[in-house]
Amino acid sequence: MPADPRAPHDWGGQGGQSPRDWGDRDTVPLRTDPLRAPHDWMDQDAGPVVRPYAVTQGRVAPSGGEFDLLAFVVATVPDAPPAPSLQPEHHALVGAAWEPTSVVELASKLDLSIGVVRVLLGDLRSAGLISLYEPPAASQPHDVDVLKAVVNGLRAL
């Protein structure tokens, strides 16, 4: 049988007093329960916390090979309809890659780790929604004299 709502309540922690017996106070006393105290690592700007493995569905390597950090990514399909298999992060990557943008810049713009961005870009490349332009490989190794001059210049600073 439910309790009568008009029955006196147990106002635990206040010596059995009801709020009417607290005197001239305008507010209810704050509870100082250490188990319910706000955490100092939380703030209002943190946003939703989603683990990287949840975004990549546990995958750690992109499909179709690795991406160079300086590779340029360009969206190939304008106004692609949202595919049910794509996550919001996929759509954000396509939206951010309308102009040629490096992998590193995409990670920075979307505030995602490089590993997550590489996996998601692999999905987009497999779906044909992006093109990837790798930077040209250095045709010859760097000249040792030039490297020594750079090091000496940095030491002089």
Backbone torsions as a table, in degrees:
resi	resn	phi	psi	omega
1	MET	NA	127.9	-177.4
2	PRO	-67.3	152.5	179.8
3	ALA	-69.8	149.0	178.6
4	ASP	-71.5	124.1	-178.4
5	PRO	-66.2	-16.3	179.4
6	ARG	-89.1	-5.5	-178.7
7	ALA	-71.1	151.4	178.3
8	PRO	-62.2	143.4	-178.5
9	HIS	-98.6	155.6	172.9
10	ASP	-88.6	109.7	-178.2
11	TRP	-93.7	61.1	-174.8
12	GLY	-42.9	142.1	177.1
13	GLY	87.1	-8.2	-178.8
14	GLN	-117.0	24.0	178.3
15	GLY	66.5	28.3	179.1
16	GLY	78.2	4.6	-179.4
17	GLN	-82.1	147.9	173.1
18	SER	-89.1	165.1	179.4
19	PRO	-57.5	-25.9	179.3
20	ARG	-68.8	-23.1	-176.7
21	ASP	-91.4	8.0	-175.6
22	TRP	-84.3	-1.9	176.6
23	GLY	93.5	-141.3	-173.2
24	ASP	-84.9	6.9	-177.4
25	ARG	-65.1	141.1	176.8
26	ASP	-91.4	-18.1	-175.7
27	THR	-124.6	160.9	176.6
28	VAL	-79.1	138.7	178.5
29	PRO	-59.3	143.6	179.4
30	LEU	-74.3	143.6	177.0
31	ARG	-86.3	133.1	-178.9
32	THR	-114.5	55.8	178.6
33	ASP	-83.8	116.3	-177.0
34	PRO	-63.7	-23.5	179.2
35	LEU	-74.6	-21.8	-178.2
36	ARG	-106.7	7.3	179.6
37	ALA	-69.0	145.6	178.9
38	PRO	-65.5	147.0	-179.6
39	HIS	-79.1	141.3	-179.7
40	ASP	-76.4	-11.6	178.5
41	TRP	-88.3	-6.1	179.5
42	MET	-97.7	143.0	172.3
43	ASP	-143.1	170.4	-175.6
44	GLN	-71.0	-26.1	-175.7
45	ASP	-89.1	0.8	-175.2
46	ALA	-65.4	-34.3	-179.4
47	GLY	73.5	-172.7	-178.3
48	PRO	-70.9	141.1	179.8
49	VAL	-102.4	112.3	177.0
50	VAL	-124.0	124.7	-179.5
51	ARG	-67.2	144.7	-179.6
52	PRO	-56.3	-37.6	-179.2
53	TYR	-68.1	-21.0	175.5
54	ALA	-74.2	-37.1	179.4
55	VAL	-69.4	-40.0	-176.9
56	THR	-92.8	1.7	-178.8
57	GLN	58.0	38.8	176.3
58	GLY	84.9	-4.4	-178.6
59	ARG	-82.6	142.3	-179.8
60	VAL	-116.2	-9.5	179.5
61	ALA	-126.5	141.5	179.0
62	PRO	-71.2	150.3	175.6
63	SER	-74.9	137.7	178.0
64	GLY	86.8	14.9	175.7
65	GLY	104.4	170.6	-176.9
66	GLU	-78.6	162.6	175.3
67	PHE	-114.0	136.7	171.8
68	ASP	-71.6	143.3	179.9
69	LEU	-61.7	-29.1	-178.4
70	LEU	-96.4	4.5	178.7
71	ALA	-65.1	141.9	178.5
72	PHE	-91.8	136.6	-179.8
73	VAL	-114.6	134.2	177.6
74	VAL	-133.7	132.6	175.7
75	ALA	-69.1	135.9	-176.2
76	THR	-101.8	-22.5	-175.7
77	VAL	-112.3	109.6	178.5
78	PRO	-71.7	136.4	177.7
79	ASP	51.6	48.6	178.9
80	ALA	-65.0	135.2	177.6
81	PRO	-66.9	145.0	-178.5
82	PRO	-65.2	120.8	177.8
83	ALA	-82.5	142.0	-178.7
84	PRO	-65.1	-22.5	-178.7
85	SER	-83.0	-10.5	-178.3
86	LEU	-92.3	141.1	178.8
87	GLN	-89.5	168.2	177.5
88	PRO	-57.7	-32.4	178.8
89	GLU	-66.3	-35.4	175.7
90	HIS	-61.1	-47.1	-179.1
91	HIS	-64.0	-37.8	177.9
92	ALA	-64.5	-38.8	177.7
93	LEU	-64.6	-44.2	178.8
94	VAL	-62.7	-42.1	179.4
95	GLY	-64.5	-34.3	-179.7
96	ALA	-81.1	-12.3	-175.0
97	ALA	-106.3	27.5	176.5
98	TRP	-67.8	-30.8	172.4
99	GLU	-105.1	153.9	177.3
100	PRO	-56.8	122.8	-176.4
101	THR	-137.2	137.5	-179.3
102	SER	-73.7	159.3	179.7
103	VAL	-58.7	-42.2	-179.6
104	VAL	-63.5	-41.0	178.8
105	GLU	-65.6	-39.2	178.1
106	LEU	-61.7	-43.2	179.1
107	ALA	-61.9	-40.3	179.7
108	SER	-68.5	-44.0	-179.1
109	LYS	-61.9	-39.5	-175.6
110	LEU	-94.5	-0.9	180.0
111	ASP	55.6	46.5	176.2
112	LEU	-119.9	157.2	177.7
113	SER	-72.7	157.0	-179.5
114	ILE	-59.5	-42.2	-179.4
115	GLY	-60.4	-42.4	178.9
116	VAL	-65.1	-44.2	-179.3
117	VAL	-62.3	-40.4	179.4
118	ARG	-62.9	-42.6	179.4
119	VAL	-64.4	-44.9	-179.3
120	LEU	-66.4	-37.7	176.9
121	LEU	-66.0	-34.3	175.2
122	GLY	-61.1	-40.5	176.4
123	ASP	-62.7	-44.3	-178.0
124	LEU	-67.6	-36.5	178.0
125	ARG	-67.2	-40.2	177.7
126	SER	-63.4	-32.9	179.7
127	ALA	-83.1	-5.4	179.7
128	GLY	76.1	22.1	-177.9
129	LEU	-93.7	-11.8	177.8
130	ILE	-136.9	157.7	169.7
131	SER	-116.0	148.9	-177.1
132	LEU	-121.5	131.7	179.0
133	TYR	-120.7	106.4	-178.7
134	GLU	-75.7	146.0	175.9
135	PRO	-69.6	148.3	179.5
136	PRO	-65.9	141.9	177.5
137	ALA	-72.1	149.0	178.4
138	ALA	-64.9	126.0	-176.7
139	SER	-72.7	-29.7	177.8
140	GLN	-138.8	150.9	-179.6
141	PRO	-64.0	158.7	-179.8
142	HIS	-65.4	144.6	179.0
143	ASP	-70.1	129.6	-177.9
144	VAL	-62.1	-37.4	-179.8
145	ASP	-64.4	-38.5	178.4
146	VAL	-66.2	-42.6	179.1
147	LEU	-63.6	-40.0	177.3
148	LYS	-64.1	-39.6	178.9
149	ALA	-64.7	-38.4	177.9
150	VAL	-65.6	-45.1	179.5
151	VAL	-62.0	-44.5	179.0
152	ASN	-63.2	-38.5	178.0
153	GLY	-65.2	-39.2	178.0
154	LEU	-67.9	-37.5	178.0
155	ARG	-66.2	-32.0	-179.2
156	ALA	-69.9	-20.1	179.0
157	LEU	-70.2	NA	NA
